[in-house]
Amino acid sequence: MLSTSLCKCPYGGPGESYPPLRKWQLGPGQPTLVMDQFCADDFNLVVDDRADVHVNSKDGSFYLGWFPSGRPGTDSEGWKIAVTGTAKVRGYQMSFDTETPTDTVAAAVARVLETSQHL
């Protein structure tokens, strides 16, 4: 349930009974917003024969795939992020559609990278 007591929405004043429409960011944008977060010291980058881009950590525990035309065998999966687990804790993965704004994907990647630690 959403709280209205802490809401700082720009509407809801006297005489306003509905929220104004929003304009949402749409379209894939520039993949460099995502790719520029990786450095060659820690990550490998491969561009395959389909022009799909694959980034993995040197230790193999992180993977990012960018599939501009959609990942084969999926329904328009454009981005795949996977983090390998350990013997005690499961890893995780997330996917984004080909039309997901790269700002959104870049934010997810940045957060994943922020939570990692050099050993």
Secondary structure, DSSP 4 states (H G I P E B T S, - for coil): ---SSS---S---TT--SPPP-----S---THHHHTT--TTTEEEEE-TTS-EEEEETTSSEEEEE-TT--TTSSSEEEEEEE---SSS--EEEEEETTS-HHHHHHHHHHHHHT----
